[in-house]
Amino acid sequence: MSMSVEKAQKILSPVPYDHGFHFFAPDGHYSGETATSLCSFLSDLKHLDIESIRFHFERCDFQKWLRTTIGDEELARKIDNLDKTTPDEPLRRQLSEMVQKRISELQLIDT
């Protein structure tokens, strides 16, 4: 099913800060990073502490945010299919590559 330009633009658009993805450490401390778009989410995935990324990944927080706030069911589903036992840096790389690929796909629709 092809996606409309409007839907692609909506997924790529920033959300208000209070609806952003707030990254936390496993001990519950806020990392100081909040992603408000797929692009800032990608940037955060590349440099944030891997413990924070694994913490959110194992709780399915990324998928929940992508589905409910960003509106990208397809990317959420792809992340759902990632192996939970993937080692840290390969996990970071796989997540980053998925988000990068999705941004590129959406930008093509938007042109």
Residue, then its C-alpha position, 0 to 999 in steps of 0.5 A: m500500500s502506498m503512503s500519501v505525501e501528507k502521511a509521510q510529512k506527518i511522520l517526518s514532522p517534529v512533535p511538541y517537546d512534551h510528546g518527544f521521546h525522553f531517554f532515560a537510564p535504566d536507573g530512572h535518571y533522565s539522560g538529558e536527551t529528548a527526540t522530537s522527530l525521527c531525525s533527532f531520534l536517529s541522532d540520539l540513537k547514534h550517540l546515547d549511552i547503549e544502556s539507555i537504548r537497551f532499556h527502552f528497546e527491551r520495554c518496547d518504548f520506541q515502538k510505542w512512541l513511534r506508533t502512538t506519537i509519530g504515527d509510523e506503524e511500519l517502523a514500529r513493526k520492524i523494530d518489534n521484529l528485532d532480536k531482543t538478544t542482539p548484542d549492544e553495538p549491533l543493536r544500536r547499528q540495526l536500530s540506526e540503520m532502520v530509522q535512517k532507511r525509513i527517513s529516506e523512504l519517507q523523504l522520497i514520498d515527500t518529494 
